[in-house]
Amino acid sequence: MTVTPDTKDWTWVLARPCPECGFDASGFPCLGVAGALRENAGAWQPLLELPDAGRRPTPSVWSALEYACHVRDVFRIFDRRLARILAEDDPLFENWDQDRTAVEDRYGEQDPGTVTGELASAGAALAQRFDGVTPDQWSRPGRRSDGASFTVDTFSRYLLHDPVHHLHDVQLGLQSIRGRR
């Protein structure tokens, strides 16, 4: 079962609400990101405790478990990237192939209980790093390998859309699975 790689440039979420999940990064206060990350990280545990957590709603859509693994890895990668923005002058981030990571790390075969703990830990670490951002650091820049530029402010709000959007994806997927029973 394969998932079609997502090749969209999601930086547009910084300018307008996401029509799929409804999250409005453009209006979200950067000082609220740490709390929102903690809340999001906590929302995954009950989803991973469901008997359907590892079941894909369709062959081409990730399961709750696979999405949770992805969000855990997003938290880890963004934590490292935030550390670099805060320590370096305009760092350039290496490319991350999220689809290759999902295959190589066998997201669908990981233990949901382990993923729950790892996701919670990674979310807490990232939130704590955002808690430590000082007022003068919110404008520090960093760049993705595709040329997209961020400040800590835009980086934080761009980041937050990802786990919020994936919770939405999982809720839709679980509704789909339950609707077929």
C-alpha positions in Angstrom: 0.0 0.0 0.0 1.5 3.3 -1.1 0.6 6.9 -0.4 1.0 9.4 -3.2 3.8 11.8 -2.1 2.6 15.3 -1.1 4.6 17.8 -3.3 2.6 20.9 -2.4 4.3 24.0 -1.1 2.3 24.5 2.1 3.8 27.9 2.9 0.6 29.5 1.6 -1.0 28.6 5.0 0.9 31.6 6.4 -1.3 33.9 4.3 -4.8 32.3 4.5 -6.8 29.7 6.3 -6.5 26.1 5.3 -9.7 25.1 3.5 -9.3 21.5 4.5 -8.7 21.7 8.3 -9.7 25.3 8.9 -6.6 26.3 10.8 -5.7 30.0 10.2 -1.9 30.3 10.7 -2.0 33.9 9.5 -4.0 35.0 12.5 -2.5 32.7 15.1 -0.3 34.4 17.7 3.2 33.0 17.8 3.2 33.2 21.6 0.4 30.6 21.6 2.3 28.1 19.6 4.0 26.3 22.5 0.7 25.7 24.3 -1.0 24.6 21.0 1.9 22.1 20.4 1.4 20.7 23.9 -2.4 20.4 23.3 -1.9 18.7 20.0 0.7 16.3 21.3 -1.8 15.2 24.0 -4.6 14.7 21.5 -2.8 11.8 19.8 -2.8 9.4 22.7 -6.5 8.5 22.6 -6.3 8.1 18.8 -3.4 5.7 19.1 -5.3 3.6 21.8 -8.1 2.9 19.3 -8.2 -0.6 17.8 -8.2 1.0 14.3 -5.1 3.1 14.9 -3.0 1.1 12.5 -5.7 0.7 9.8 -5.6 2.8 6.7 -9.0 4.3 5.7 -8.0 3.6 2.1 -4.9 2.1 0.7 -3.5 5.5 -0.3 -4.2 7.3 3.0 -2.1 7.0 6.1 -3.5 5.4 9.3 -3.6 7.3 12.6 -0.4 5.5 13.6 1.4 6.6 10.4 0.3 10.2 10.8 1.4 10.1 14.5 4.8 8.8 13.5 5.0 11.7 11.0 4.0 14.3 13.5 6.5 12.9 16.0 9.2 13.3 13.4 8.0 16.8 12.4 8.3 17.8 16.1 11.9 16.4 16.2 13.0 18.0 13.0 11.5 21.4 13.8 13.1 21.3 17.2 16.5 20.9 15.6 15.7 23.5 13.0 14.5 26.0 15.7 17.7 25.4 17.7 19.7 26.2 14.5 17.7 29.4 13.8 18.3 30.6 17.4 22.1 29.7 17.3 23.1 30.4 13.7 22.7 33.3 11.3 20.1 32.4 8.7 20.7 28.7 8.6 19.9 26.6 5.5 17.9 23.5 6.4 18.6 20.2 4.7 15.8 18.6 2.7 13.7 16.1 4.5 11.9 13.5 2.4 9.0 12.7 4.7 7.6 10.0 2.4 10.9 8.2 2.2 11.2 8.4 6.0 7.7 6.8 6.4 8.8 3.9 4.2 12.3 3.4 5.6 11.1 3.7 9.3 8.1 1.5 8.7 5.6 3.9 10.2 2.8 1.4 9.9 4.6 -1.3 11.8 5.6 0.8 14.8 4.1 0.2 18.3 1.3 2.7 19.0 2.2 2.9 22.7 5.8 3.6 22.0 4.9 6.2 19.4 2.5 7.9 21.9 5.3 8.4 24.3 7.8 9.5 21.7 5.3 12.0 20.2 4.5 13.4 23.6 8.2 13.8 24.4 9.1 15.4 21.1 6.1 17.8 21.3 7.1 18.8 24.9 10.7 19.4 23.9 9.7 21.5 20.9 7.1 23.5 23.0 9.8 24.1 25.7 12.2 25.4 23.1 9.5 27.8 21.8 8.9 28.8 25.5 12.5 30.0 25.6 12.3 32.2 22.5 12.9 35.8 23.6 11.1 38.8 22.1 14.1 39.8 19.9 14.5 36.2 18.6 11.0 36.0 16.9 12.4 37.8 13.8 15.5 35.6 13.4 15.6 34.0 9.9 16.1 30.5 8.5 15.7 28.9 5.1 14.5 25.7 3.6 16.5 23.9 0.9 13.8 24.9 -1.6 14.4 28.6 -0.9 11.4 29.3 1.4 12.4 31.8 4.0 11.0 31.9 7.5 11.4 33.9 10.7 10.9 32.2 14.0 7.5 33.7 14.0 6.4 32.4 10.6 8.3 29.1 11.2 6.2 28.5 14.4 2.9 29.2 12.7 3.8 27.2 9.6 4.9 24.3 11.8 1.7 24.3 13.9 -0.5 23.8 10.8 1.1 20.4 10.1 0.0 18.6 13.3 -3.3 20.4 13.4 -4.0 19.4 9.8 -3.0 15.8 10.4 -5.3 15.5 13.4 -8.1 16.6 11.1 -6.9 14.0 8.5 -7.0 11.2 11.1 -10.5 12.2 12.3 -11.8 12.0 8.8 -10.1 8.7 8.2 -11.5 7.2 11.4 -15.0 8.4 10.4 -14.5 6.7 7.0 -13.4 3.4 8.6 -16.4 3.5 11.1 -18.8 4.4 8.3 -17.9 1.2 6.4 -18.7 -1.1 9.4 
